[in-house]
Amino acid sequence: MKFKFTEKNIREIESVLQTKFVQRENQYRAILENKEQNRKLTLEIFTDIPIGVQNGNLVNVFTLLGHAQLHFCSGFVASDVLGEVTFIGEHNGHVSGIIVEQGAAFSIYSNVDAAILSTDFTTLGPEVMLSGVALSLAEHLLEKRNSSDDE
């Protein structure tokens, strides 16, 4: 079954990022600000919108220095402990993710081999290890979806 953001999901993300979304139809928009480090970030979540010939979820991140998009977001993990939300998308055994932090920072990882998420990280080079560690928080979403597809 295709993932769709719910109101409960949006509230969970708000709680972890300590922000409030403004909703306009199927768009949710929040601004995160970190005055101590002079950072500001805008997070947008579009639910079930046309993306090419299919519908899906789109996550946008805007900062003063750039813009990132994750098409076909297929799930997320909101971590109170880490103070961050990991949004993921999957395609043909590869995972892309945007991690948004409470402190108005973000990271993006693109086209990561999903097998790396369950690899012994000590066997990877440091330039590859970071993506595996960062996205491994969402690995259970991949396993859950894959095991339910087999049933």
C-alpha positions in Angstrom: 0.0 0.0 0.0 1.2 3.5 -0.9 2.3 5.7 2.0 0.2 8.9 2.6 0.9 11.5 5.3 -1.9 11.7 7.9 -2.7 14.5 10.3 -1.2 12.4 13.1 2.1 12.1 11.1 2.2 15.9 10.6 1.6 16.5 14.4 4.4 14.0 15.2 6.8 15.9 12.8 5.8 19.2 14.4 6.5 17.8 17.9 10.0 16.6 17.0 11.0 19.7 15.1 9.3 22.0 17.6 7.5 23.9 14.9 4.0 24.4 13.5 2.8 23.7 10.0 0.5 25.9 8.1 -1.8 23.9 5.8 -3.2 24.9 2.4 -5.1 22.0 0.9 -2.5 19.2 0.5 0.5 21.4 1.3 2.0 21.7 4.8 4.7 24.4 5.4 6.8 25.2 8.4 9.7 27.5 9.1 12.5 26.5 11.5 14.9 29.1 12.8 18.1 28.8 14.7 19.1 32.4 15.7 22.3 31.3 17.5 23.7 29.8 14.4 22.0 32.2 12.0 20.1 29.4 10.2 16.6 29.4 8.8 14.9 26.5 6.9 11.5 26.1 5.3 10.1 22.6 5.1 7.2 21.8 2.8 5.3 18.5 2.6 3.0 18.0 -0.3 0.7 15.0 0.1 -0.5 12.9 -2.8 0.2 15.4 -5.7 0.8 14.7 -9.4 4.5 14.1 -10.0 4.9 13.3 -13.7 2.4 10.6 -14.6 2.0 9.3 -11.0 0.8 10.8 -7.7 3.0 10.8 -4.6 4.4 12.8 -1.7 7.0 15.6 -2.2 9.2 17.0 0.5 10.9 20.4 -0.2 13.6 22.0 1.9 14.6 25.7 1.3 17.5 27.5 2.9 19.3 30.7 2.2 21.9 28.7 0.4 19.9 26.1 -1.5 16.9 23.9 -2.2 16.4 20.2 -2.0 13.5 18.0 -3.1 12.6 14.4 -2.4 10.1 13.0 -4.9 7.8 10.1 -3.9 8.5 10.2 -0.2 7.5 6.7 1.0 7.9 7.1 4.7 9.5 9.0 7.6 11.0 8.4 11.0 10.6 11.2 13.6 13.2 10.9 16.4 12.7 12.9 19.6 16.1 11.6 20.9 18.0 12.9 17.9 15.7 15.9 17.3 15.3 15.1 13.6 13.0 13.7 11.0 14.2 11.4 8.3 12.2 11.4 5.1 12.9 8.5 2.7 12.1 7.5 -0.9 12.8 4.1 -2.5 13.4 3.1 -6.1 14.8 -0.1 -7.5 16.8 -1.1 -4.4 18.0 2.4 -3.7 17.1 4.8 -1.0 17.2 8.6 -1.0 16.6 10.6 2.2 16.4 14.1 3.6 17.1 14.5 7.3 15.7 17.7 8.8 17.0 18.8 12.2 15.3 20.9 14.9 18.2 23.3 14.7 17.2 24.3 11.1 19.8 22.2 9.4 19.4 19.3 6.9 21.3 16.6 5.1 20.4 14.8 1.9 21.5 11.4 0.7 20.7 10.2 -2.8 20.5 6.9 -4.6 22.1 4.9 -1.7 22.1 1.2 -2.2 19.5 -0.1 0.3 21.8 -3.0 1.3 24.3 -0.5 2.9 21.7 0.3 5.6 22.1 -3.2 7.1 25.8 -3.6 6.3 28.5 -3.8 9.0 29.5 -0.1 8.9 33.0 -0.8 9.9 33.6 -2.5 6.6 32.7 0.6 4.6 34.9 3.5 3.7 34.2 6.7 5.7 32.9 8.5 2.6 30.2 5.8 2.2 29.6 5.0 5.9 27.9 8.3 6.7 25.0 7.7 4.4 24.4 4.2 5.7 24.4 5.3 9.3 22.2 8.3 8.7 19.5 6.4 6.7 19.7 3.2 8.8 17.2 4.8 11.2 14.6 4.2 8.5 15.6 0.7 7.5 12.6 -0.8 9.3 10.3 1.0 6.9 11.9 -0.8 4.0 11.8 -4.2 5.7 8.2 -3.7 6.8 7.1 -2.8 3.3 9.1 -5.6 1.6 7.8 -8.3 4.0 4.2 -7.2 3.6 4.6 -7.3 -0.2 5.6 -11.0 0.0 2.4 -12.0 1.8 
